[in-house]
């Protein structure tokens, strides 16, 4: 996984966490769910990149 991909995935994860927290604080269930979804997508991307790295080595 390249450094740029890691940074992008980390930023997406952080944005998702922020959305989740804002959703909880404001009572916006939709925003909270969107944040959790963003985090899940980021986790899947990270897993895919790790799998690609494993096959390269």
N, C-alpha and C positions, 0 to 999 in steps of 0.2 A: 504494500500500500504506500503510495507516495505521500509525502508530507502534506501536499496540498489537499489530497483526498481526506487525510486524517483531520486536518484543520476544518475543512468544510463540514465533515460529519459531526465533529465536535461542536461547531457553531450551530448546526441544525438541532442537535440534541439540547444545547443550552437554550435556544429559542423555544423549543418545545417545552422545556421545564418552566421557562418564564411564562409562557401562555397558560400552562397548567396552574401555576401559582396565582396569576392574575384572575383566572377563571374561578378559582376557589375563593379568593378574597372578595370578588365582586358578585359571586353567586351565579356566574354565567356558566352553566353546565356545558353549553356548546363549545365555548372557548377552552374549558378544561379538557374536554374530550379531544378537541383538535390538538392541544398540546401533547396529550398522551399519544395520539396517533403519530405526530411528528417525531416523537422520541422513538416509537416503534420502527418507523421507517428508517431513521438514522441507525438504529441497532442492526437492522437487516442489511443495510448498506455496508456497515462495518464488518459484519460477518462474511458477506460476499467478498469484500476486499481481502480479508484474512484468509479465506479459502483460496483465492487466486495466488496470494503470496505463498501459501503452503505448497501449491503445485509448482511454483517457480523454483523452489528450493528442493 
